[in-house]
Amino acid sequence: MNNDILQLKIKQRLNKLASNDYDNLEAWQIIEAFNKAQLEWVRRQLHASNVFREGDEGSKRRIDDLQILLLELPITGLNKPEYFESNPLPADYLEYKKVSTDAKSECCPADSMTVYLVEEANTANLLVDEFRKPSFEWGETFCTIMGNRIKIYHDGLFTIVNPILTYYRKPAYIEITGAVNPYTGLVSTVDVICEFKDDITEVLIDETVSIIAGDIESVSQFARGSQNAERNN
């Protein structure tokens, strides 16, 4: 969906197509509200906050809607005495999905490992737990996230090789040519359209209308936008 149609739909649902009052909308307001709507919508889908409690891969629709945001990234970093520590997570990182890695020891070639995400507070207990500590023989270990970095534990028993992070990235922000970018303060020289399918964009338009209506204290449009967005979620 191009940005001209997107703006038209938003103004139509706010009854501002021909308004000359103080509630006229600037392009930068639409940009900011739509990008906020994208991020909030994605977070709800990932955290399963709708009435059916579907997670990010809890249904074919969720998988299809969110697959555009799912990325794999080779992890670089350093092997330390107890764990492998990654470099900082990418700037577009939104939510963890999984870590996969190979490992090798002095006597054996590299082999794949199963990696579980655990709480940082539990690492000391897990390292002494015979059933859950890192094990090259069983092909299992665990990882944590702290300080914008990932730690994959090996406890000095093996070496982490070729780790890969699978994660959900943030949705790309839209931009409108000639409009001031509210994040940089600069005039946009390119038109960046919404990357989601048109059916999702329609839901995001209702989300955007609800946000803007709340900002300008338009109660009926706020209620309508919120209800439409949830009903079509």
Secondary structure, 3 states (H helix, E strand, C coil): CCHHHHHHHHHHHCCCCCCCCCCCCCHHHHHHHHHHHHHHHHHHHHHCCCCCCCCCCCCHHHHHHHHHHEEEEECCEEECCCEEEECCCCCCEEEEEEEEEEEECCCCCCEEEEEEECCHHHHHHHHCCCCCCCECCCCEEEEEEECCEEEEECCCCCEEEEEEEEEEECCCCCECCCCECCCCCCECCCCECCCCCHHHHHHHHHHHHHHHHHHCCCHHHHHHHHHHHHHCC
